[in-house]
């Protein structure tokens, strides 16, 4: 317990916590992006992938809760270090101006991180919890079904994604958040390596440039999904789903012929 208290109580320990939680989230957002890109393989591929994840059951919730824990620790350590830095330097250098040589990414780490955190909450309500009030479509995402080629009926995540990103301001919020995520990672990955003691004169240019390339690749990989939907990808599929949902059920009513009273023979 003393070791844990020292880690959480020291500045160096907080830097390690922020670095390691950041590393875990980098791997997560990279894997999540690869999964999202299966949208362009069609409904069968994306819905099969989503059904596989749902089939993990409790393990999936362990991963989700673990990610929320990483985010919470990352935000806490960032805020704690920010407070410590301000306490150690009550009078800002340069009369409040940004430090010489500070990049836009480094100056917006805290603000960008908070915007990303707000987006994560919205994203969970939108696509994970399928809260109808936040999709702005009036469609119950939880009841969209798809029949696989093997006959299984699964959640139609393909239609859900198309529906969700067809709302332009939802896509705009998504792009803004992903932009801040890329900006955050372009500095965060290299800062993480520095905190873990991986900085050296020989490797630092490669690490710094590699972080920027990774961040740009993530932005493009995430942005192409709402961009493609707004450009018309999957429009015919959405129309097909709309028509199948709104089509009234047709039931045949068979009228029985009226029975004639039987006259008794006299």
C-alpha positions, 0 to 999 in steps of 0.5 A: 500500500505504501508503494501505491501511495508513493506512486500516486503521491509523487510527481514522477509517479503521476507522470508514469500513470499518465504515460502508461494509461496514455499508452493503453488508450493509444492501442485502444483507439488504433484497434477501434479505428481498424474495426470502424473501417470495416464499414466500407466492407459492407453490412455483413463484415461490420455486423459480423465484427460487432456480433463477435464483440457482443458475443464476448459477454462479460469480458467486453464489459471488463474491457469497457470498464477498464478503458473508463478506468484508464481515462479516469486515471489519465484525466486525474493525473493530467489535472494533478500535474497541471495543479502542481506545475502552477503551484510551483510557478505561481507567476507565469513566464512571459506574462501569461504568453505561451512558452517559446517553442511550445507547439499548438499540441502541447498548449492545448493538451488540457483543453483538448483532453477535456473535449475528448472526454466529453465526446467519449461520454456522448459517443457511449450514449450514442452508439453503446447505450443507444439512447434515442434522445441523443441520436437526433433521428427519432430511430431506436438504434437498439432495435435495428436487426440484420440477418446474417448469411448463416441465418443469425439475427444480429444488431445492425450496427452498419445501419446504426452507424449510417443513421448516426453520421447522417446527422451533419452536426453529429459528424461535425462534433465527431470530426472536431473531437477526432481532430483534438485527439490527433493533436493530443496524440501528436504531442502525447505519444512523444511525451509518453516516451520521454516520461518512460525514459525512452528519449535519446538524441539518436531516436528522438527525431524518429519518435517525434516524427512517428508520433505525428504520422501516427496521429495523422493516420488516426485522424484520417482513419476516423474522419473517413467514416463520417465523411463517407456517410455524408458523401452518400456512402450507404444511402441506398441501404438506409433507404432500404432499412427505412422502407422495411421499418415503415412498411405496415404489416399486411394481414389477410382477413378471410370472411366466412360466408353467412350461414343460412338458417336451415328450414325444417321440412314440413 
